[in-house]
């Protein structure tokens, strides 16, 4: 019996280890290759640990705006010898700022819309309540590619093409329905007695939502924030359709443009990829303790 238990633990350990390696290996290679020269990153077999670590790729990103990229100096900076700078490299840092502005705006506006809507759907009984929930959720069944033309016509009529506002509006249309669904389910899991007690004590609906239910819903709010931020930060298709100039382009667009240049520097692209994953990682680390606490926290403690 003891040997069987030991075997189960060993199997669980190796299975977990294999899963962790499967998840972390691409990230490890991304970080490692960003510190390698182009010659080393394309060597066979590849080097998981850089033999001659270099921060040249990151220096190129932060100094790209000070360099005039021409055909001659790009040819001299061939990727195999290092020093290659893509023609759109100077747009990378501004695009990161655009992505951050759009993601933060979508997160804030998404919470302002989805929290009151979810509370109303969960705690206020009205005709068509269930139909409303499933109707909003059904909008996420439609693939984003099918919404491009309606979104484009809508944004064009508003005169918002090639602006960050166009991205905020369309991203809200994508994230709000799912956020309402998540929050509605969480609010429904909280006792109705809390709502009745707050109303007896003289609280309005708004006060009940803000003072009673909102603190208890912190784990679900964190989940909504993470979902909304990551969706806005990583979205490519709509940003590609609605933005044309560097002033409004987000990071996925600029990074994708590096692969359409006449020559490709994999080390430079991987360095840009490392910068791209830093904000989501920071958000996950900051909210990690709230996510963990949500696994054991209850609505009422007796």
Protein Blocks (a to p, Z undefined) as FASTA:
>chain_A
ZZmmmmmmmmmmmmmmmmmmmmmmmmmmmmmmmmpcfklmmpccddfbafbgcfklmmmm
mmmmmpccdfklmmmmgfklgoiacfklmmmmmmmmmmmmmmmmmmmmmmmmmmmmmmmm
mmmccehklmmmmmmmmmmmpcfklmmmmmmmmmmmnopghiaklmmmmmmmmmmmmmmm
mmmmmmmmpcfklmmmmmmnopafklmmmmmmmmmmmmmmmmmmmmmmmmmmmpmklmmm
mpcbfklpcfklmmmmmmmmmbdcfklmmmmmmmmmmmmmmmmmmmmmmmmmmmmpcfbd
ZZ
